């Protein structure tokens, strides 16, 4: 008779062990899924970091281009001012040359008229 009462607690203990094994297995699987999800998240964060770094490089390059464009515009403005100054000087020189040529022609005409006796 002592054998029968021992059998029931053993079945009860086996059932508890199976339940605990099942819980441990499920927790282990959940932990593995969590680890896999964390690896995937790490991969996504690494990709995001790479994209952010690339965009940072692109922003720095764009900033450099803007700085160079600003300097080029300033240089262009200086060159335009210098060209306007050269144009003004050139116009003055042309006027002076025309006046001198006109005077030379006038003097030449007067000399020719004087030698012909018209004046």
C-alpha positions in Angstrom: 0.0 0.0 0.0 2.8 2.3 0.5 3.6 2.0 -3.2 0.4 3.6 -4.5 0.6 6.8 -2.5 4.2 7.3 -3.8 3.1 6.9 -7.4 0.7 9.9 -7.3 3.3 12.4 -6.1 5.7 11.1 -8.7 3.2 11.8 -11.4 2.5 15.2 -9.9 6.2 15.9 -9.9 6.7 14.8 -13.5 3.9 17.0 -14.5 5.5 20.0 -12.7 8.9 19.2 -14.4 7.3 19.1 -17.8 5.5 22.4 -17.2 8.7 24.0 -16.0 10.6 22.6 -18.9 7.9 24.0 -21.2 8.2 27.4 -19.5 12.0 27.4 -19.7 11.8 26.4 -23.4 9.3 29.1 -24.2 11.4 31.7 -22.3 14.5 30.5 -24.1 12.7 30.9 -27.5 11.5 34.3 -26.5 15.0 35.3 -25.5 16.4 34.1 -28.8 13.7 36.0 -30.7 14.6 39.1 -28.6 18.3 38.6 -29.4 17.4 38.3 -33.1 15.3 41.4 -33.0 18.1 43.3 -31.2 20.5 42.2 -33.9 18.1 43.4 -36.5 17.6 46.7 -34.7 21.4 47.1 -34.4 21.7 46.5 -38.2 19.0 49.1 -38.8 20.8 51.6 -36.5 24.1 50.9 -38.2 22.4 51.6 -41.6 20.9 54.7 -40.2 24.3 55.9 -38.9 25.9 55.3 -42.3 23.1 57.2 -44.0 23.4 60.0 -41.5 27.2 60.1 -42.0 26.8 60.2 -45.8 24.3 63.0 -45.5 26.7 64.9 -43.2 29.4 64.6 -45.8 27.0 65.8 -48.5 26.0 68.8 -46.3 29.6 69.7 -45.7 30.3 69.5 -49.5 27.2 71.6 -50.2 28.3 74.1 -47.7 31.8 74.2 -49.3 30.2 74.7 -52.7 28.1 77.6 -51.3 31.2 79.2 -49.8 33.1 78.9 -53.1 30.1 80.2 -55.0 29.9 83.2 -52.6 33.6 83.9 -53.2 33.2 83.5 -57.0 30.2 85.9 -56.9 32.3 88.5 -55.0 35.1 88.1 -57.5 32.7 88.4 -60.4 31.3 91.7 -58.9 34.8 93.0 -58.6 35.6 92.1 -62.2 32.3 93.7 -63.4 33.2 96.9 -61.5 36.7 96.8 -63.1 35.2 96.2 -66.6 32.8 99.2 -66.1 35.8 101.3 -65.2 37.7 100.1 -68.3 34.7 100.8 -70.4 34.5 104.4 -69.1 38.2 105.0 -69.7 37.9 103.5 -73.2 35.0 105.8 -74.0 37.0 108.8 -72.8 40.0 107.7 -74.9 37.8 107.3 -78.0 36.3 110.8 -77.5 39.7 112.3 -77.1 41.0 110.5 -80.2 38.0 111.7 -82.2 38.5 115.3 -81.1 42.2 115.1 -81.9 41.5 113.6 -85.4 38.9 116.2 -85.9 41.3 119.0 -85.0 44.0 117.4 -87.3 41.5 117.2 -90.2 40.4 120.8 -89.5 43.9 122.1 -89.4 44.7 120.1 -92.6 41.7 121.6 -94.3 42.7 125.1 -93.2 46.2 124.5 -94.5 44.9 123.2 -97.9 42.5 126.1 -98.2 45.2 128.6 -97.2 47.6 127.2 -99.8 44.9 127.3 -102.5 44.3 130.9 -101.5 40.7 130.5 -100.6 41.4 131.8 -97.1 
